[in-house]
Amino acid sequence: MTDQLGPPLAPPTPHARRQGHPTDSNTDDDVSRHDVLIFSADPLAAALLGAAVELAGHAPHFPQPREAARAALLRTRPRLALIDCDHEEACAESFVGPALMTGAKVQLFRSRRTKRDVSELARRLELSVVDLPMEHEALPILLNDLLGTTT
């Protein structure tokens, strides 16, 4: 069973990492496609963010229905976790700490409708919080900065 919500928006690249097939053999000239796990309290926002991640050249993943955040993290082993500040399970120290310990980068995001203030959590864990929506060029730049890739 796949963890994508519909067909991919971009064709897979020869360097795409598949479950259990790390891309450690890439050379500096290869384009890296990294796994990005997305947690959002809003399914539409998650789908739009997933589309943006895919258009930036990375592989978006989502938790399965009724799958715990930590189980999704262990299943996908992402390079980056994008976490909606209103996602109660994922936007908590009990999840973010272990996610960071796996080597994943964590980026918190919020919108004008975000209800929770996570500034203390972000400060304590030395995380930034980005505001969505953002200019269409800004998200790929942010992803590349977080993932250490170039376009």
Secondary structure, 3 states (H helix, E strand, C coil): CCCCCCCCCCCCCCCECECCECCCCCCCCCCCECEEEEECCCHHHHHHHHHHHHHCCCEEECCCCCCCHHHHHHHHCCCEEEEECCCCCCCCHHHHHHHHHCCCEEEEEECCCCCCCCHHHHHHCCCCEEECCCCCCHHHHHHHHHHCCCC
